[in-house]
């Protein structure tokens, strides 16, 4: 079967750092993606990991451990506009999305 | 480059009717995937089309079908609509050139379907 788990909600303070975890069990693995989705909008691409390790992209970094079926998204210097849902998605046989983590950034 | 477009953006239908949604992918992209998003179930994969062929299918009943044209545009159809079909239907395109490497998906704005 295919299963992706993420925390449902997280809260952090403006300027802080937050780590959103994702664990997965999927059929096949071609890559892991993180998407950001603001309320009422379509998801937008944030990052992509296919090999183990850390990928850094500005204020966002994503880590992958294929042997552990684990990834995290790290957001630094949080801004109010980062309040959104963050979706972990695994490209295996299909694209399977996690339930999303709703992040609230407080002033 | 123009992004993924979906039409219509909003739709209200009555139970028992059928509906067709349209998606135009990014120019050059050959893969189109469809998703249903509801507050309770999150994003769920419906199917993927590549070069006019259905390449993958999710766990939805046969009332949900789709097709892809030679220009990569895709349509999905839902017959005999049920109240539970009310959702945001998202289309995503990707180059889709290889199943061995991850392809980033670009999402359209979605079609919000309300079934009454």
Contacts between the chains, C-beta under 8 A, distances in Angstrom:
chain1	res1	chain2	res2	distance
A	30	B	99	6.9
A	30	B	100	6.5
A	30	B	101	6.0
A	30	B	102	4.5
A	30	B	103	8.0
A	31	B	101	7.0
A	31	B	102	2.3
A	31	B	103	7.9
A	32	B	102	7.6
A	33	B	102	7.0
A	33	B	104	6.7
A	33	B	105	7.5
A	41	B	109	7.5
A	42	B	90	6.0
A	42	B	107	4.0
A	42	B	108	6.3
A	42	B	109	5.4
A	42	B	110	5.5
A	43	B	43	7.5
A	43	B	90	7.6
A	43	B	107	5.1
A	44	B	107	7.2
A	45	B	104	5.4
A	45	B	105	7.4
A	45	B	106	7.1
A	48	B	102	6.2
A	48	B	104	6.0
A	50	B	101	7.1
A	50	B	102	5.5
A	87	B	43	6.7
A	89	B	43	7.9
A	89	B	105	8.0
A	91	B	102	4.4
A	91	B	103	6.9
A	93	B	56	6.4
A	94	B	45	5.1
A	94	B	48	6.7
A	94	B	56	4.7
A	94	B	58	6.7
A	95	B	33	6.3
A	95	B	45	5.9
A	95	B	48	7.8
A	95	B	92	7.8
A	95	B	105	6.4
A	96	B	45	6.7
A	97	B	35	7.6
A	97	B	42	6.3
A	97	B	43	4.0
A	97	B	44	7.7
A	97	B	45	7.6
A	98	B	42	7.5
A	99	B	42	4.6
A	100	B	42	6.0
A	100	B	43	7.7
